[in-house]
Amino acid sequence: MGQAAADATLQPGQYRSLGLSWYGSVTATAHGAAFSQSMAGNEPRMMIDTGDVAGVPVNGNSGVTNRFGVGVVSAGSSYRRSDISVDVASLPEDVDVSSSVISQVLTEGAVGYRKIDASQGEQVLGHIRLADGASPPFGSLVVSGKTGRTAGMVGDDGLAYLTGLSGEDRRTLNVSWDGRVQCRLTLPETVTLSRGPLLLPCR
């Protein structure tokens, strides 16, 4: 991310010119690389990694993660605590993050690195019900059998908010407690959060 400016000049019968300028910084580490707003060489900066989830705005859109899920923002003053936050109000509709604020103290010219647990995909809110009509125990985990990623946790009365669901996840969501898989969820073909909590059978 940076700022670009273009200008063109045309004088009929004399000359034509086209100019393009870009103002910004490039930060590259073993974790990846990203363009950012212009920063001084000794200014500490923070590299944010959302695990291939693009378009996550950080610090009021001063940085946005690129197609590889990497973004860079200023970390403020050297040797002072800096709070860097995800702008959750501006997140893409299908993106969810589990933590939105990062606090760190960096030395002069340092490049910090933090990974943010972000997920991209369908979101489902529903009450999970077992075959006997009961709910899974509070704190049970809903895990993708395909990727092993935790999609959500069961709350009171079986209520669960599931995020980052892909088409494959929809068919392989397992509910686990007591250290093992107890049942598999069945999701409706189409779901929207606006419909409110759905009934999610687990067999």
N, CA and C of each residue as an Amber inpcrd file, in Angstrom:
protein
   609
   0.8520000  -1.1870000   0.0000000   0.0000000   0.0000000   0.0000000
   0.8860000   1.2340000   0.0000000   0.4950000   2.2520000  -0.7350000
   1.2330000   3.4940000  -0.8200000   0.3580000   4.4930000  -1.5380000
   0.9490000   5.5270000  -2.0620000   0.1940000   6.5190000  -2.8000000
   0.7920000   6.6690000  -4.1850000  -0.0720000   6.6650000  -5.1790000
   0.3820000   6.8090000  -6.5610000  -0.2300000   8.0700000  -7.1560000
   0.5100000   8.6980000  -8.0450000   0.0210000   9.8980000  -8.7230000
   0.4400000   9.8290000 -10.1820000  -0.4610000  10.2360000 -11.0560000
  -0.1610000  10.2230000 -12.4870000  -0.5240000  11.5760000 -13.0820000
   0.2340000  11.9850000 -14.1000000  -0.0990000  13.2280000 -14.7840000
   0.2540000  13.0880000 -16.2580000  -0.4850000  13.8010000 -17.0630000
  -0.2440000  13.7630000 -18.5060000  -0.3260000  15.1810000 -19.0650000
   0.5070000  15.4570000 -20.0600000   0.5270000  16.7660000 -20.7090000
   0.5140000  16.5670000 -22.2190000  -0.3250000  17.3200000 -22.8970000
  -0.4150000  17.2150000 -24.3510000  -0.4190000  18.6160000 -24.9500000
   0.5560000  18.8770000 -25.8070000   0.6060000  20.1220000 -26.5690000
   0.5380000  19.7400000 -28.0470000  -0.6240000  19.9480000 -28.6850000
  -0.7820000  19.5300000 -30.0830000   0.3520000  20.0410000 -30.9720000
   0.9380000  19.1290000 -31.7270000   2.0030000  19.4720000 -32.6520000
   3.3440000  19.7060000 -32.0080000   3.4150000  19.6080000 -30.6770000
   4.6900000  19.8760000 -30.0090000   5.1920000  18.6500000 -29.2430000
   4.5150000  18.2760000 -28.1530000   5.0100000  17.1240000 -27.3920000
   3.8820000  16.5300000 -26.5430000   4.1300000  15.3180000 -26.1140000
   3.2350000  14.6330000 -25.1800000   4.0860000  14.0650000 -24.0530000
   3.5760000  14.0960000 -22.8450000   4.3270000  13.5130000 -21.7250000
   3.3740000  12.8140000 -20.7640000   3.8800000  11.7860000 -20.1410000
   3.1170000  11.0270000 -19.1610000   4.0270000  10.7510000 -17.9750000
   3.5720000  11.0740000 -16.7780000   4.3770000  10.8410000 -15.5740000
   3.6280000   9.9890000 -14.5680000   4.3580000   9.1570000 -13.8660000
   3.7760000   8.3040000 -12.8360000   4.7080000   8.2900000 -11.6320000
   4.1860000   8.6130000 -10.4660000   4.9890000   8.6210000  -9.2420000
   4.3470000   7.7150000  -8.2050000   5.1820000   7.0920000  -7.3710000
   4.6740000   6.2550000  -6.2870000   5.4370000   6.5850000  -5.0150000
   4.6950000   6.7800000  -3.9360000   5.3010000   7.0990000  -2.6540000
   4.9080000   6.0190000  -1.6530000   5.8740000   5.3500000  -1.1090000
   5.5790000   4.3040000  -0.1460000   6.8430000   3.5810000   0.2640000
   6.6680000   2.5060000   1.0040000   7.7920000   1.7000000   1.4670000
   7.5300000   0.2390000   1.1430000   8.6000000  -0.5130000   1.0470000
   8.5140000  -1.9580000   0.8560000   9.2390000  -2.6200000   2.0180000
   8.5760000  -3.5700000   2.6590000   9.1810000  -4.3150000   3.7610000
   9.1770000  -5.7890000   3.3980000  10.3390000  -6.4240000   3.4820000
  10.4610000  -7.8520000   3.1620000  11.1850000  -8.5630000   4.2960000
  10.6140000  -9.6670000   4.7530000  11.2270000 -10.4980000   5.7880000
  11.0580000 -11.9590000   5.3830000  11.5110000 -12.8520000   6.2480000
  11.3390000 -14.2810000   5.9830000   9.8660000 -14.6810000   5.9900000
   9.0080000 -13.8330000   6.5650000   7.5800000 -14.1350000   6.6460000
   6.8050000 -13.6440000   5.4280000   7.4220000 -12.8080000   4.5900000
   6.7340000 -12.2850000   3.4290000   7.1390000 -10.8520000   3.1460000
   6.4550000 -10.2440000   2.1950000   6.7630000  -8.8690000   1.8010000
   5.4700000  -8.1220000   1.5190000   5.5200000  -6.8040000   1.7270000
   4.3320000  -5.9910000   1.4780000   4.7230000  -4.5430000   1.2570000
   3.9470000  -3.8510000   0.4220000   4.0570000  -2.4110000   0.2700000
   3.3070000  -1.7580000   1.4310000   3.7060000  -0.5550000   1.7740000
   3.0260000   0.1710000   2.8490000   3.1570000   1.6610000   2.6080000
   2.5130000   2.4420000   3.4650000   2.6880000   3.8810000   3.4070000
   4.1490000   4.2150000   3.6940000   4.5880000   5.3570000   3.2120000
   5.9920000   5.7440000   3.3500000   6.3920000   5.8440000   4.8180000
   7.5320000   5.2110000   5.1590000   8.0620000   5.2380000   6.5220000
   9.5590000   5.4650000   6.4750000  10.0840000   6.1460000   7.4910000
  11.5250000   6.3770000   7.5820000  12.2370000   5.0590000   7.8490000
  13.4960000   4.9950000   7.4500000  14.2540000   3.7570000   7.5830000
  14.4060000   3.2710000   9.0040000  14.4490000   4.2080000   9.9780000
  14.6280000   3.8050000  11.3740000  13.3100000   3.7290000  12.1420000
  12.1990000   3.8640000  11.4320000  10.8880000   3.8150000  12.0760000
  10.4700000   2.3590000  12.2890000  10.1430000   1.9700000  13.5240000
   9.7150000   0.5850000  13.7450000   8.4020000   0.3170000  13.0320000
   8.2510000  -0.8870000  12.5500000   7.0360000  -1.2460000  11.8300000
   6.6060000  -2.6510000  12.2090000   5.3400000  -2.9300000  12.0060000
   4.7870000  -4.2270000  12.3560000   4.2650000  -4.9230000  11.1040000
   4.7050000  -6.1540000  10.9080000   4.1940000  -6.9680000   9.8120000
   3.0850000  -7.8610000  10.3610000   1.9100000  -7.7480000   9.7460000
   0.7420000  -8.5190000  10.1530000   0.5270000  -9.6480000   9.1530000
   0.2880000 -10.8450000   9.6550000   0.0750000 -12.0160000   8.8010000
  -1.2810000 -12.6190000   9.1350000  -2.1890000 -12.6240000   8.1640000
  -3.5230000 -13.1810000   8.3820000  -3.7050000 -14.5260000   7.6960000
  -2.5870000 -15.1610000   7.3120000  -2.6820000 -16.4990000   6.7390000
  -3.4330000 -16.5690000   5.4270000  -3.0160000 -15.7770000   4.4520000
  -3.5960000 -15.7700000   3.0990000  -4.9760000 -15.1200000   3.0060000
  -5.4380000 -14.4980000   4.0750000  -6.7160000 -13.7770000   4.0050000
  -6.4250000 -12.3310000   3.6230000  -6.8620000 -11.9390000   2.4400000
  -6.5750000 -10.6020000   1.9220000  -7.6430000  -9.6000000   2.3500000
  -7.2740000  -8.3110000   2.2930000  -8.2340000  -7.2410000   2.5160000
  -8.5460000  -6.9320000   3.9600000  -7.7040000  -7.4010000   4.9040000
  -7.9380000  -7.1040000   6.3230000  -7.3380000  -5.7330000   6.6370000
  -8.1640000  -4.7430000   7.0230000  -7.6590000  -3.3870000   7.2870000
  -7.0690000  -3.2820000   8.6970000  -5.9280000  -2.6130000   8.7950000
  -5.2320000  -2.4740000  10.0720000  -4.9750000  -0.9940000  10.3520000
  -5.1590000  -0.6020000  11.6070000  -4.9220000   0.7860000  12.0320000
  -5.6690000   1.7950000  11.1710000  -6.9770000   1.6220000  11.1040000
  -7.7920000   2.5810000  10.3730000  -7.4490000   2.6690000   8.9060000
  -7.2170000   1.5210000   8.2980000  -6.9120000   1.4300000   6.8620000
  -5.5570000   2.0100000   6.4880000  -4.6700000   2.2460000   7.4670000
  -3.3200000   2.6870000   7.1060000  -2.5300000   1.5250000   6.5080000
  -3.0240000   0.3260000   6.7170000  -2.4390000  -0.8590000   6.0970000
  -3.5310000  -1.8730000   5.8260000  -3.4220000  -2.5780000   4.7150000
  -4.3900000  -3.6150000   4.3510000  -3.6120000  -4.8320000   3.8840000
  -3.9810000  -6.0100000   4.3620000  -3.2420000  -7.2110000   3.9640000
  -3.3980000  -7.4690000   2.4680000  -2.3090000  -7.9070000   1.8480000
  -2.3020000  -8.1560000   0.4100000  -2.8370000  -9.5520000   0.0840000
  -2.6880000  -9.9770000  -1.1500000  -3.2500000 -11.2590000  -1.5890000
  -2.6270000 -12.4380000  -0.8620000  -1.4660000 -12.2320000  -0.2460000
  -0.8100000 -13.2920000   0.5230000  -1.1230000 -13.1880000   2.0170000
  -1.9850000 -12.2450000   2.3850000  -2.3510000 -12.0850000   3.7840000
  -1.3340000 -11.3350000   4.6110000  -0.4770000 -10.5340000   3.9710000
   0.5760000  -9.8060000   4.6770000   0.3430000  -8.3030000   4.5320000
   0.4680000  -7.5860000   5.6390000   0.3640000  -6.1340000   5.6300000
   1.3800000  -5.5380000   6.5840000   1.7770000  -4.2910000   6.3450000
   2.7710000  -3.6220000   7.1880000   2.2470000  -2.2460000   7.5810000
   2.3580000  -1.9260000   8.8760000   1.9560000  -0.6070000   9.3720000
   3.0340000  -0.0810000  10.3090000   3.0170000   1.2220000  10.5260000
   3.9480000   1.8320000  11.4670000   3.6490000   1.3470000  12.8830000
   4.7160000   1.1110000  13.6510000   4.5490000   0.6770000  15.0460000
   4.7460000   1.8360000  16.0110000   4.6730000   3.0570000  15.5170000
   4.7720000   4.2220000  16.3840000   6.1920000   4.5410000  16.7980000
   6.3610000   5.0110000  18.0170000   7.6740000   5.4330000  18.5090000
   8.4930000   4.2430000  19.0090000   9.7980000   4.3420000  18.8240000
  10.7050000   3.3020000  19.3110000  10.6610000   3.2260000  20.8340000
  10.7800000   2.0150000  21.3520000  10.8710000   1.7520000  22.7940000
   9.6100000   2.1380000  23.5650000   8.5300000   2.3330000  22.8650000
   7.2630000   2.6280000  23.5270000   6.2080000   1.6250000  23.0710000
   5.3120000   1.3070000  23.9850000   4.2440000   0.3720000  23.6530000
   3.3650000   0.9520000  22.5500000   3.0650000   0.1120000  21.5950000
   2.2110000   0.5210000  20.4840000   1.0540000  -0.4670000  20.3650000
  -0.1540000   0.0610000  20.2690000  -1.3420000  -0.7720000  20.0760000
  -1.7610000  -0.7030000  18.6150000  -1.7560000  -1.8410000  17.9730000
  -2.1290000  -1.9350000  16.5620000  -3.4140000  -2.7490000  16.4810000
  -4.4110000  -2.2210000  15.7960000  -5.7200000  -2.8710000  15.8110000
  -6.2630000  -3.1250000  14.4110000  -6.9980000  -4.2100000  14.3020000
  -7.7350000  -4.5150000  13.0790000  -9.0110000  -3.6870000  13.0830000
  -9.3120000  -3.0620000  11.9710000 -10.5330000  -2.2650000  11.8530000
 -11.6940000  -3.2190000  11.5530000 -12.2670000  -3.7910000  12.6170000
 -13.2810000  -4.8350000  12.4380000 -14.5300000  -4.3060000  11.7350000
 -14.8090000  -3.0130000  11.8620000 -15.9940000  -2.4490000  11.2160000
 -15.8520000  -2.4210000   9.6980000 -14.6060000  -2.4820000   9.2080000
 -14.3740000  -2.4190000   7.7620000 -13.9500000  -3.7610000   7.1730000
 -14.0640000  -4.8290000   7.9530000 -13.6930000  -6.1470000   7.4380000
 -14.6050000  -6.5570000   6.2880000 -14.0730000  -7.2650000   5.2930000
 -14.9440000  -7.8370000   4.2670000 -16.0190000  -8.7040000   4.9240000
 -17.1720000  -8.8000000   4.3010000 -18.3250000  -9.4700000   4.9070000
 -18.0550000 -10.9250000   5.2720000 -17.2050000 -11.6000000   4.5110000
 -16.9700000 -13.0240000   4.7550000 -15.6910000 -13.2930000   5.5450000
 -15.1560000 -12.2610000   6.2070000 -13.9040000 -12.4140000   6.9670000
 -14.1750000 -12.2000000   8.4510000 -13.5470000 -13.0230000   9.2760000
 -13.6790000 -12.9110000  10.7210000 -12.3020000 -13.0480000  11.3550000
 -12.0370000 -12.2910000  12.4210000 -10.7670000 -12.3960000  13.1420000
 -11.0480000 -12.7070000  14.6020000 -10.1780000 -13.5190000  15.2190000
 -10.3970000 -13.9210000  16.6100000  -9.8050000 -12.9190000  17.5900000
  -8.8170000 -12.1550000  17.1690000  -8.2330000 -11.1150000  18.0250000
  -7.9910000  -9.8870000  17.1640000  -8.2780000  -8.7060000  17.7160000
  -8.2240000  -7.5060000  16.8840000  -7.1960000  -6.4780000  17.3360000
  -6.5560000  -6.6860000  18.4900000  -5.5890000  -5.7060000  18.9910000
  -4.2680000  -6.3900000  19.3120000  -3.1690000  -5.7760000  18.8580000
  -1.8200000  -6.2750000  19.1150000  -1.0520000  -5.1870000  19.8500000
  -0.3940000  -5.5400000  20.9310000   0.4320000  -4.5940000  21.6830000
   1.8700000  -5.0880000  21.6950000   2.8070000  -4.2020000  21.3710000
   4.2100000  -4.6080000  21.3450000   5.1130000  -3.3840000  21.4660000
   6.2940000  -3.5950000  22.0390000   7.3200000  -2.5590000  22.1250000
   8.4610000  -2.9640000  21.2040000   8.7990000  -2.0940000  20.2550000
   9.8500000  -2.3950000  19.2840000  11.0020000  -1.4040000  19.4250000
  12.1920000  -1.8690000  19.1060000  13.3690000  -1.0060000  19.1290000
  13.4470000  -0.2020000  17.8350000  14.3580000   0.7370000  17.7720000
  14.5030000   1.6050000  16.6060000  14.8210000   0.7900000  15.3580000
  14.0270000   0.9880000  14.3120000  14.2440000   0.3150000  13.0400000
  13.8190000  -1.1370000  12.9960000  13.2420000  -1.6500000  14.0810000
  12.8690000  -3.0690000  14.1290000  11.6080000  -3.3330000  13.3080000
  11.5040000  -4.5700000  12.8270000  10.2980000  -5.0240000  12.1370000
   9.6900000  -6.1480000  12.9750000   8.5660000  -5.8620000  13.6120000
   7.8880000  -6.8810000  14.4010000   7.0300000  -7.7590000  13.5080000
   6.6200000  -8.8930000  14.0490000   5.7790000  -9.8210000  13.2790000
   4.7460000 -10.4330000  14.2090000   3.5120000 -10.3860000  13.7760000
   2.4420000 -11.0320000  14.5240000   1.4800000 -11.7110000  13.5530000
   1.0660000 -12.9110000  13.9130000   0.0770000 -13.6270000  13.1170000
  -1.2880000 -13.4480000  13.7640000  -2.2540000 -13.0750000  12.9700000
  -3.6240000 -12.9050000  13.4350000  -4.4570000 -14.0500000  12.8840000
  -5.2220000 -14.6840000  13.7580000  -6.0680000 -15.7940000  13.3350000
  -7.2800000 -15.2300000  12.6000000  -7.2210000 -15.2630000  11.2860000
  -8.3180000 -14.7650000  10.4590000  -8.8710000 -15.9050000   9.6200000
 -10.1480000 -15.8630000   9.3750000 -10.7800000 -16.8910000   8.5440000
 -11.6690000 -16.2160000   7.5120000 -11.7800000 -16.8630000   6.3750000
 -12.5980000 -16.3200000   5.2960000 -13.5190000 -17.4090000   4.7860000
 -14.7910000 -17.1090000   4.7150000 -15.7610000 -18.0910000   4.2540000
 -17.1220000 -17.8140000   4.8600000 -17.9890000 -18.7890000   4.7360000
 -19.3580000 -18.6540000   5.2080000 -19.4130000 -18.5960000   6.7350000
 -20.4060000 -17.8940000   7.2560000 -20.6130000 -17.7930000   8.7010000
 -22.0000000 -18.3260000   9.0440000 -22.0690000 -19.1040000  10.1090000
 -23.3250000 -19.7490000  10.5000000 -23.5500000 -19.5610000  11.9930000
 -24.7650000 -19.1920000  12.3680000 -25.1610000 -19.1050000  13.7680000
 -26.3050000 -20.0850000  13.9840000 -26.1570000 -20.9830000  14.9440000
 -27.2160000 -21.9650000  15.1460000 -27.1210000 -22.7010000  16.4630000
 -28.2100000 -23.4100000  16.7870000 -28.2660000 -24.2600000  17.9740000
 -27.9850000 -25.6980000  17.5480000 -26.9700000 -26.3010000  18.1310000
 -26.6080000 -27.6780000  17.8070000 -27.4330000 -28.6220000  18.6760000
 -28.0550000 -29.6070000  18.0280000 -28.8870000 -30.5710000  18.7380000
 -28.4380000 -31.9970000  18.4090000 -28.3300000 -32.8080000  19.4620000
 -27.9850000 -34.2150000  19.3050000 -29.2410000 -35.0150000  18.9630000
 -29.0730000 -36.3130000  18.6990000 -30.1920000 -37.1590000  18.2860000
 -31.2880000 -37.2120000  19.3450000 -30.9140000 -37.1050000  20.6360000
 -31.9130000 -37.1670000  21.7110000 -32.4820000 -35.7990000  22.0690000
 -32.1350000 -34.7690000  21.2920000 -32.6450000 -33.4280000  21.5360000
 -31.8160000 -32.6050000  22.4900000 -30.8150000 -33.2220000  23.1100000
 -29.9440000 -32.4960000  24.0330000 -28.9110000 -31.6800000  23.2620000
 -28.1840000 -30.8350000  23.9820000 -27.1240000 -30.0260000  23.3760000
 -25.7650000 -30.5810000  23.7690000 -24.7580000 -30.4010000  22.9370000
 -23.3950000 -30.7790000  23.3360000 -22.9810000 -29.9760000  24.5650000
 -22.0560000 -30.4780000  25.3610000 -21.6040000 -29.7520000  26.5470000
 -21.0160000 -28.3870000  26.1860000 -21.1670000 -27.4480000  27.1090000
 -20.5790000 -26.1180000  26.9450000 -19.0720000 -26.2560000  26.7200000
 -18.5600000 -25.5450000  25.7200000 -17.1280000 -25.5900000  25.4340000
 -16.7230000 -26.6460000  24.4270000 -17.6770000 -27.4500000  23.9510000
 -17.3560000 -28.4190000  22.8960000 -16.8600000 -27.6800000  21.6610000
 -15.9720000 -28.3120000  20.9140000 -15.3770000 -27.6720000  19.7470000
 -16.0000000 -28.1800000  18.4590000 -16.2030000 -27.2570000  17.5210000
 -16.6380000 -27.6120000  16.1710000 -15.4190000 -27.4740000  15.2690000
 -14.9880000 -28.5920000  14.6980000 -13.7230000 -28.6320000  13.9650000
 -13.9460000 -29.1790000  12.5640000 -13.2760000 -28.5780000  11.5930000
 -13.3330000 -29.0720000  10.2170000 -12.5550000 -30.3740000  10.1130000
 -13.2240000 -31.4250000   9.6800000 -12.5390000 -32.6950000   9.4800000
 -11.6130000 -32.6570000   8.2850000 -11.7690000 -31.6400000   7.4370000
 -10.9340000 -31.5060000   6.2380000  -9.6190000 -30.8060000   6.5530000
  -9.6850000 -29.6900000   7.2710000  -8.4870000 -28.8840000   7.5260000
  -7.9930000 -28.9590000   8.9670000  -8.8390000 -29.4200000   9.8790000
  -8.4550000 -29.4460000  11.2880000  -8.6110000 -28.1080000  11.9770000
  -9.1400000 -27.1150000  11.2700000  -9.3100000 -25.7800000  11.8450000
 -10.5530000 -25.7370000  12.7200000 -10.4390000 -25.0820000  13.8590000
 -11.5900000 -24.9060000  14.7410000 -12.4910000 -23.8140000  14.1760000
 -13.7400000 -24.1740000  13.8590000 -14.6830000 -23.2300000  13.2660000
 -15.4950000 -22.5010000  14.3200000 -15.5570000 -23.0530000  15.5270000
 -16.3230000 -22.4050000  16.5740000 -16.3690000 -23.2410000  17.8330000
 -17.0310000 -22.6870000  18.8510000 -17.1600000 -23.3580000  20.1440000
 -18.6170000 -23.3120000  20.5690000 -19.0660000 -24.3630000  21.2230000
 -20.4570000 -24.4540000  21.6510000 -20.6530000 -23.6830000  22.9520000
 -21.7040000 -22.8510000  22.9730000 -22.0300000 -22.0760000  24.1610000
 -23.2630000 -22.6150000  24.8570000 -23.9520000 -21.7370000  25.5790000
 -25.1710000 -22.1290000  26.2940000 -26.2460000 -22.6010000  25.3220000
 -26.9800000 -23.6290000  25.7340000 -28.0890000 -24.1720000  24.9420000
 -27.6450000 -24.5880000  23.5460000 -26.3840000 -24.9840000  23.4020000
 -25.8860000 -25.4780000  22.1230000 -25.6390000 -24.4130000  21.0830000
 -25.6900000 -23.1320000  21.4790000 -25.5040000 -22.0560000  20.5040000
 -24.0440000 -21.9870000  20.0580000 -23.8450000 -21.9190000  18.7530000
 -22.4850000 -21.8600000  18.2030000 -22.4430000 -20.8870000  17.0370000
 -21.3790000 -20.0820000  17.0040000 -21.1240000 -19.1650000  15.8880000
 -19.9440000 -19.7320000  15.1190000 -20.1920000 -20.2080000  13.9120000
 -19.1750000 -20.8640000  13.0980000 -18.7170000 -19.9130000  12.0010000
 -17.4140000 -19.8310000  11.7890000 -16.8700000 -18.8850000  10.8140000
 -15.8930000 -19.5690000   9.8720000 -15.6680000 -18.9090000   8.7300000
 -14.6540000 -19.3640000   7.7840000 -14.9600000 -20.6890000   7.1330000
 -16.2270000 -20.9750000   6.8820000 -16.6100000 -22.2800000   6.3500000
 -16.5160000 -22.3130000   4.8290000 -15.7800000 -23.2700000   4.3210000
 -15.7040000 -23.4870000   2.8760000 -16.7470000 -24.5270000   2.4810000
 -16.8870000 -24.7470000   1.1770000 -17.8190000 -25.7650000   0.7110000
 -17.4760000 -27.1440000   1.2460000 -16.1820000 -27.4400000   1.3400000
 -15.7550000 -28.7390000   1.8600000 -16.0130000 -28.8440000   3.3550000
 -15.8110000 -27.7350000   4.0860000 -16.0590000 -27.7360000   5.5300000
 -17.5030000 -28.1020000   5.8490000 -18.4240000 -27.6410000   5.0290000
 -19.8500000 -27.8580000   5.2970000 -20.1790000 -29.3320000   5.4530000
 -19.4100000 -30.2020000   4.8000000 -19.7020000 -31.6370000   4.8330000
 -18.8420000 -32.3960000   5.8350000 -17.9390000 -31.6910000   6.5210000
 -16.9930000 -32.4050000   7.3870000 -16.8290000 -31.7470000   8.7510000
 -17.8810000 -31.1160000   9.2620000 -17.7830000 -30.4540000  10.5650000
 -18.0930000 -31.4430000  11.6850000 -17.1080000 -31.6750000  12.5350000
 -17.2590000 -32.5950000  13.6550000 -17.3660000 -31.8300000  14.9650000
 -18.1680000 -32.3380000  15.8780000 -18.2830000 -31.7550000  17.2120000
 -17.5970000 -32.6930000  18.2000000 -16.6600000 -32.1350000  18.9670000
 -15.8460000 -32.9580000  19.8640000 -15.9460000 -32.4870000  21.3050000
 -15.9840000 -33.4370000  22.2210000 -15.7950000 -33.1770000  23.6470000
 -15.2690000 -34.4550000  24.2930000 -14.7360000 -34.3110000  25.4740000
 -14.0790000 -35.4310000  26.1580000 -12.9520000 -36.0230000  25.3180000
 -12.3340000 -35.1640000  24.4880000 -11.1610000 -35.5930000  23.7480000
 -11.4130000 -36.4100000  22.5030000 -12.6620000 -36.5210000  22.0580000
 -12.9170000 -37.2870000  20.8330000 -14.1360000 -36.7440000  20.0880000
 -14.2380000 -37.1050000  18.7990000 -15.3720000 -36.6970000  17.9730000
 -16.6170000 -37.4430000  18.4370000 -17.6850000 -36.6940000  18.6680000
 -18.9230000 -37.2900000  19.1720000 -20.0230000 -37.3500000  18.1120000
 -20.0160000 -36.3830000  17.1790000 -21.0420000 -36.3820000  16.1410000
 -20.6150000 -35.4570000  15.0070000 -21.3610000 -35.5260000  13.9080000
 -21.0730000 -34.6810000  12.7410000 -22.2690000 -33.7880000  12.4470000
 -21.9680000 -32.5160000  12.1740000 -23.0270000 -31.5410000  11.9090000
 -23.6080000 -31.6870000  10.5110000 -24.8890000 -31.3560000  10.4120000
 -25.5430000 -31.2390000   9.1160000 -25.9670000 -29.7850000   8.9440000
 -25.4360000 -29.1230000   7.9140000 -25.7670000 -27.7180000   7.6720000
 -26.7820000 -27.5920000   6.5480000 -27.6560000 -26.5850000   6.6190000
 -28.5870000 -26.3310000   5.5120000 -27.8190000 -25.9890000   4.2350000
 -28.4610000 -26.1630000   3.1070000 -27.8080000 -25.8740000   1.8230000
 -27.4500000 -24.4040000   1.7030000 -28.3360000 -23.5370000   2.1400000
 -28.0680000 -22.0970000   2.1070000 -28.3260000 -21.5250000   3.4940000
 -27.4200000 -20.6560000   3.9240000 -27.5730000 -20.0450000   5.2450000
 -27.2240000 -18.5680000   5.1600000 -27.9000000 -17.7710000   5.9710000
 -27.5590000 -16.3570000   6.1100000 -27.7100000 -15.9810000   7.5750000
 -26.8050000 -15.1310000   8.0650000 -26.8790000 -14.7090000   9.4580000
 -28.1570000 -13.9380000   9.7460000 -28.7280000 -13.3000000   8.7260000
 -29.9200000 -12.4830000   8.9360000 -31.1350000 -13.3250000   9.3240000
 -31.0840000 -14.6230000   9.0580000 -32.2100000 -15.4950000   9.4030000
 -32.2200000 -15.8450000  10.8860000 -31.1710000 -15.4810000  11.6010000
 -31.1010000 -15.8030000  13.0180000 -30.5780000 -17.2080000  13.2400000
 -30.5530000 -17.6520000  14.5120000 -30.0120000 -18.9850000  14.8190000
 -30.7880000 -20.0960000  14.1130000 -30.0580000 -21.0010000  13.4910000
 -30.6480000 -22.1310000  12.7910000 -30.5960000 -23.3660000  13.6770000
 -31.3610000 -24.3820000  13.3210000 -31.2740000 -25.6760000  13.9810000
 -30.2180000 -26.4970000  13.2560000 -29.1990000 -26.9390000  13.9890000
 -28.0890000 -27.6870000  13.3990000 -28.0350000 -29.0830000  14.0020000
 -28.6350000 -30.0770000  13.3330000 -28.6000000 -31.4520000  13.8460000
 -27.1790000 -32.0000000  13.8420000 -26.8480000 -32.7550000  14.8810000
 -25.5290000 -33.3810000  14.9820000 -25.7420000 -34.8620000  15.2680000
 -25.3250000 -35.6990000  14.3380000 -25.5930000 -37.1460000  14.4520000
 -24.3080000 -37.9570000  14.3820000
